[in-house]
Amino acid sequence: MAVAAPSERAAHSRVRRGFEEGHDPEALEQVAVLAIPTIGFPQAMAALSWITDVTRDDDR
């Protein structure tokens, strides 16, 4: 829902929660790819960048 809203802050929060729950970064990034037919390619790519802000963080 956060990626379709579009809400960058909410997406970051949900990705962090996904990490806390033990989800792999690739699974979290897959969310944006799966959203392409629903929200469109440009918005899905924006969502992917929000997700990778957290999943590709050097502190992880």
C-alpha positions as CSV (number, residue, x, y, z in Angstrom):
1,M,0.0,0.0,0.0
2,A,2.8,2.4,0.8
3,V,4.3,2.1,-2.6
4,A,1.0,2.7,-4.3
5,A,0.1,5.7,-2.1
6,P,2.9,6.9,-3.0
7,S,4.5,7.4,0.4
8,E,8.3,7.2,0.6
9,R,8.4,7.5,4.4
10,A,5.8,4.7,4.8
11,A,7.7,2.5,2.4
12,H,11.0,3.0,4.3
13,S,9.1,2.1,7.5
14,R,7.6,-1.1,6.1
15,V,10.9,-2.2,4.6
16,R,12.6,-1.8,8.0
17,R,9.8,-3.8,9.6
18,G,10.3,-6.5,6.9
19,F,13.9,-6.7,8.0
20,E,12.9,-7.0,11.6
21,E,10.6,-9.9,10.6
22,G,13.4,-11.7,8.8
23,H,12.6,-11.1,5.2
24,D,15.4,-11.1,2.6
25,P,16.2,-7.8,0.8
26,E,15.4,-9.5,-2.5
27,A,11.9,-10.4,-1.4
28,L,11.3,-6.8,-0.2
29,E,12.6,-5.4,-3.6
30,Q,10.3,-7.8,-5.4
31,V,7.3,-5.9,-4.1
32,A,8.1,-3.0,-6.4
33,V,8.5,-5.3,-9.4
34,L,5.2,-7.0,-8.7
35,A,3.5,-3.6,-8.4
36,I,4.3,-2.6,-12.0
37,P,1.0,-3.8,-13.6
38,T,-1.0,-2.1,-10.9
39,I,0.7,1.3,-10.2
40,G,2.7,1.7,-13.5
41,F,6.3,1.5,-14.3
42,P,7.4,5.0,-13.2
43,Q,5.8,4.7,-9.8
44,A,7.1,1.2,-9.3
45,M,10.6,2.3,-10.1
46,A,10.3,5.2,-7.6
47,A,9.1,2.6,-5.0
48,L,12.1,0.4,-5.8
49,S,14.4,3.3,-5.1
50,W,12.7,3.8,-1.8
51,I,13.0,0.1,-0.9
52,T,16.7,0.0,-2.0
53,D,17.3,3.1,0.2
54,V,16.9,0.7,3.1
55,T,17.9,-2.7,1.6
56,R,21.2,-1.5,0.2
57,D,22.1,0.6,3.2
58,D,25.8,0.1,4.0
59,D,25.1,-0.2,7.7
60,R,23.2,-3.6,7.2
